[in-house]
């Protein structure tokens, strides 16, 4: 049996089987723009914030920093990197962070209910997806309960988002545990870029009500601020062929950001958020709330040397439906990073980090829980990286490693090496070899179903006290090209060797099953993306991803084959295309189409058929102040299934926005 079966059956996802869907879509795969994480616009381009009007050549010269934490041109980066810009978000149907992440074709995104999503990169996407590292302004939104992300609690005001950066492939050398298959870093705007008043409100079918407001400004020439609030009320999804899933959801969040440019070499920022959400039942069966605050100080010693110190506190609390585990997590984190140049051809970067996670669980049933109920977990980390250029800048090599100690399995080493060959100014070939780990979670070690509490003839299930970190060694090869001033594209291929994967093993001579590292596997695929500027008023972006994996039991392990199916239900083929077009009369017409291949059946859920989806947006502007828009989501079918039998309905909403 699977160790998480009981929790899944009683979770707030309400995941029941329903009719398969057959959708019709006629689309053309076109290319998508690959930016980078932490993209920085060169000063000569900073006056123009409209990415659509920048030439492809200018876009390729944008500096990026997520892969190595050191600024470098996009054309020189040795990694599969993409970014979702603020304009991409504004010109889409997205109303939440998970919906915005659909705009990255290399991510696997599936909706589970009105508020729950599963998101991954390069496979292993399922209810407890746990191999993707997600950050908001450098704050890790990570739950040690299952080593993944509760997406219902990550709901920023999208107007505040500057870009969402997506790295495909391991990022453990710099970012640490759980950066196994990718890294998402959500970067919000500097408060100096959000002065004035912003108000927006909307009504619709699935998004029943929404309201947003923001106020920003300056005090003197060095200090800026903003405060914001957002609220949305979402309708239910469907199960069993049009039955109400009883998952209506309302959510509110508010926050602030302060930025102080104290001097030419010192800057300080302080920002925080508070949120609360709950279902539409009386009394509420599911609810969440949380607060976080983060401070960051940056000091420049010279043009080639700088120091950054960052710390944050994050509290999150959730109550799930009766029969599962309620949980409160408090996280304290401190990071220090220093970079400096060694001569003209070498740049050096090192850093230290320490995190305390205080987790308290409460069993809402005696049937299943965590033992012990509370844990205080410590995470220590350090990293070092050296970037060297050769032969007058023709080649670049980046070598680094991260040493990390987690509470459950001890020390892990995560090295990487990256190589770039700059064939010419328009063509770059890159390669990388890296190792990353997924650290154990409480669900791996502390999960417990006692024998005397389960139904007759059912065994108990215990976490594995010796559960080790899951490991991946990734081999990547890529090519980036700009054939002319209107077109750019990139290709990234990968092969992953994965070891010590999750398994559930029967202990000989007992009625006990134990969580162990009895599985391993291989995964491979490629990601193609590009950007095409048809005219000054029309831009196309899109991408295609192919993925495949094979899992098997390690010698001497007896975990059921069905358990392997629960480690991810992944589409082999994915296509995404976004069209952004300006029309005369201050009108805008934007379309986003997606194709998702079928998802294989798991131990508990049937196969999900392949489907097509289309979103559309029609908007009218008046003097760059007033915007009136009508938006449709999932227009090609009344309802369709994305994972585990839940039917996602077609959605229509209208919206009015005022900026001053």
C-alpha positions, -999 to +999 in steps of 0.1 A: +000+000+000+011+036-005+021+055+026+001+086+017-031+069+006-051+078+038-040+114+038-049+117+001-083+102+005-091+127+033-074+157+018-091+189+009-086+183-028-118+162-032-102+143-060-128+119-074-131+103-108-151+119-135-158+116-172-129+119-196-128+150-218-122+153-256-113+188-267-108+203-301-080+228-308-064+241-340-030+257-333+003+264-347+035+260-326+056+291-328+085+302-308+090+318-274+114+342-259+139+328-234+150+354-209+166+346-176+159+346-141+168+379-124+168+397-158+183+431-156+177+457-184+208+475-196+208+512-187+205+522-224+172+502-225+158+511-191+138+540-204+116+516-224+098+492-201+076+478-229+094+446-238+073+441-269+089+472-286+124+461-279+142+444-308+152+407-305+188+418-304+182+441-275+163+413-257+193+390-261+215+416-245+195+417-213+216+408-183+206+377-163+217+365-129+197+335-117+219+308-131+252+319-115+240+349-093+265+370-113+252+393-141+257+380-176+241+384-210+213+361-219+232+350-250+261+338-227+241+318-201+249+281-198+214+270-187+178+265-199+163+297-187+130+315-194+111+344-179+075+355-178+076+393-179+051+417-164+037+425-199+033+388-206+012+385-174-009+417-181-016+405-217-029+371-205-060+358-187-040+351-155-055+361-122-031+342-099+005+330-097-003+294-108-022+307-138+007+330-147+030+300-146+011+284-174+028+310-196+061+291-192+060+262-216+086+242-198+065+239-166+039+213-159+009+230-144-024+213-135-053+226-115-068+203-088-096+225-074-106+261-071-075+268-051-051+239-054-025+233-081+004+210-088+034+224-106+067+209-116+095+210-142+110+180-160+086+155-146+074+140-113+043+161-112+016+149-088-003+159-057+029+160-036+052+174-062+085+180-043+114+186-067+109+222-076+124+251-056+101+282-055+111+316-042+094+350-039+120+378-038+145+352-025+122+339+002+118+301-001+081+291+000+089+255+010+070+233+034+091+206+052+058+188+057+060+172+022+090+191+006+068+210-018+047+242-022+012+249-010+002+270-040-030+283-024-009+304-001+012+320-029-012+347-042+006+380-048-009+410-065+001+403-101+005+440-108+034+440-084+053+412-102+082+424-123+090+390-137+087+353-129+120+335-136+121+298-146+152+277-147+148+242-161+172+217-145+191+215-113+200+246-094+212+230-062+247+244-063+234+279-056+199+275-043+201+243-023+178+214-015+148+208-037+162+226-067+163+192-084+142+197-116+141+235-116+139+269-099+111+294-100+119+329-086+091+354-085+106+389-084+084+419-074+090+454-085+111+479-067+087+503-048+102+532-067+086+517-098+051+515-084+043+551-074+007+564-077-026+547-073-038+514-088-074+501-084-089+471-102-122+452-097-139+424-116-169+400-117-173+366-134-183+330-134-154+311-118-137+342-106-169+355-089-154+387-074-120+403-073-107+436-060-071+450-059-056+483-048-021+497-044-006+530-033+030+539-038+052+570-037+085+586-027+097+605+003+126+626-008+150+613-035+162+581-017+132+565+000+102+549-017+072+528-005+041+509-015+012+492+002-013+469-014-043+447-008-060+420-029-092+399-025-107+372-047-137+348-044-137+317-066-165+294-076-164+256-072-151+231-097-169+198-106-167+161-100-187+131-112-200+147-144-212+181-131-215+175-094-204+204-071-169+198-058-178+219-027-145+238-030-155+275-033-126+296-020-120+332-009-086+347-002-073+381+009-038+394+011-021+427+020+014+439+022+040+466+019+075+473+006+100+499+016+132+507-003+160+531+009+190+540-013+210+551+017+241+559-004+258+552-037+270+519-023+243+509+002+207+499-003+181+485+021+147+469+015+120+458+038+088+440+027+061+419+043+027+402+036-002+389+055-029+366+041-061+346+050-082+322+030-110+297+035-136+276+018-173+284+013-187+259+038-203+267+072-185+261+094-153+263+073-136+229+069-104+244+053-087+276+060-052+291+059-034+322+072+001+335+074+025+364+077+060+370+065+086+398+066+120+401+049+149+426+051+178+428+027+210+449+027+233+453-002+267+470-002+290+476-031+327+477-023+336+485-059+324+478-094+335+442-091+328+434-055+296+434-034+280+419-003+244+410+003+228+400+036+192+388+037+169+375+065+133+367+068+106+353+091+077+333+076+047+319+095+020+298+078-009+279+093-035+256+077-065+236+087-076+209+064-107+189+062-114+165+091-093+133+087-060+150+078-032+169+095-034+205+106+000+223+105+017+254+116+052+263+103+075+291+115+107+297+094+137+318+103+163+323+076+195+342+072+217+343+041+250+360+033+266+363-002+298+379-014+311+383-049+344+398-062+366+397-092+400+381-095+417+398-124+398+406-156+388+370-165+377+355-132+348+361-109+344+344-075+312+340-054+306+324-020+278+324+005+265+310+038+230+302+050+212+290+081+175+282+085+153+271+114+119+255+107+096+250+137+068+228+126+038+218+147+012+193+135-021+184+150-039+152+143-075+159+134-080+121+136-064+092+155-062+073+122-032+090+107-006+115+117+030+125+123+051+112+151+063+132+168+037+159+163+063+188+165+098+191+153+124+219+151+146+214+120+179+231+112+194+236+077+230+248+073+244+256+039+275+271+022+284+274-015+313+285-036+315+293-073+343+303-097+336+317-132+366+318-156+368+330-193+394+318-218+408+327-252+397+363-253+362+355-241+355+327-266+349+301-238+336+304-203+336+278-175+316+280-142+325+256-115+308+254-081+295+233-053+271+236-023+275+218+010+243+214+029+233+197+062+196+189+068+179+177+099+171+142+087+198+128+064+229+150+073+253+163+047+247+166+010+271+179-017+257+194-048+285+203-074+280+216-109+301+226-139+289+247-168+305+255-201+297+281-228+312+284-263+305+317-279+306+307-316+298+343-326+276+372-314+245+353-326+252+317-316+261+301-283+266+264-274+265+254-238+267+223-217+263+214-180+268+186-156+253+190-121+240+171-090+211+181-069+191+165-040+156+165-026+160+166+012+137+143+033+104+158+046+083+150+076+060+129+054+090+107+045+103+103+081+074+110+106+044+096+087+025+071+108-006+048+106-008+026+136-019-011+131-045-010+158-062+020+143-066+009+107-094-014+094-090-052+099-062-069+080-046-037+070-009-031+078+006-001+095+027+024+076+057+042+092+081+068+079+116+058+073+140+068+101+169+063+077+153+079+047+181+096+026+179+125+002+167+117-033+194+125-058+197+134-095+227+138-117+218+159-148+236+161-181+225+191-203+234+204-237+219+235-253+221+259-282+209+295-284+206+314-317+194+347-331+192+343-369+179+378-375+167+409-357+131+396-354+137+360-343+155+342-315+152+306-302+169+281-279+171+244-276+179+226-243+183+188-241+188+168-209+193+134-194+187+128-157+200+098-136+179+096-105+186+075-074+173+069-039+137+077-049+108+072-025+094+037-021+072+018+004+087-015+016+072-043+036+093-052+066+097-090+066+077-109+092+056-079+103+024-060+093+044-029+089+053-010+057+081+015+058+091+044+036+125+038+021+147+048-008+140+017-029+135+032-064+156+048-091+151+059-127+161+079-157+145+109-174+153+126-207+138+152-231+142+185-247+127+220-246+124+243-276+115+279-271+116+312-290+104+347-297+092+362-329+084+399-335+060+400-365+056+438-363+058+467-339+023+457-327+023+420-327+045+395-308+044+358-306+060+336-279+057+299-274+074+266-267+073+229-270+086+204-244+091+166-247+096+145-216+099+108-208+110+088-178+115+052-167+114+041-130+122+007-115+128-009-081+164-012-069+177-047-063+165-062-030+135-040-027+099-052-029+079-020-033+048-026-054+051-015-090+019+005-085+038+027-060+061+039-088+032+053-107+025+077-078+059+094-082+046+115-111+020+115-139+037+135-166+027+145-201+052+136-229+043+165-251+034+201-242+028+231-264+022+267-254+016+297-277+008+333-267-001+361-292+000+397-280-015+422-305-023+460-303-051+472-326-061+507-337-084+526-313-065+516-282-077+480-284-057+449-274-064+413-285-045+386-267-047+348-271-030+319-253-033+284-264-021+252-248-019+215-257-012+190-229-006+153-238-024+125-219-013+118-183-007+081-174-028+064-148-015+062-112-023+037-084-054+058-075-064+079-106-074+070-141-056+082-172-063+119-180-069+123-218-049+149-237-066+183-240-065+217-258-072+249-240-076+285-252-077+318-232-087+351-248-085+387-237-101+418-253-092+452-237-096+489-244-074+517-229-081+553-224-050+576-220-030+548-203-052+553-172-084+534-177-086+498-189-117+478-195-113+441-204-133+410-211-115+377-205-124+341-212-105+311-198-107+274-210-130+285-239-128+254-260-149+232-237-175+236-210-154+215-186-121+195-189-100+174-166-064+183-158-056+158-130-073+132-109-108+135-122-116+171-112-134+190-139-122+226-145-150+248-160-149+274-187-146+309-171-157+344-182-149+376-163-150+413-168-125+438-153-121+475-149-087+490-139-076+525-131-040+537-128-030+572-117 
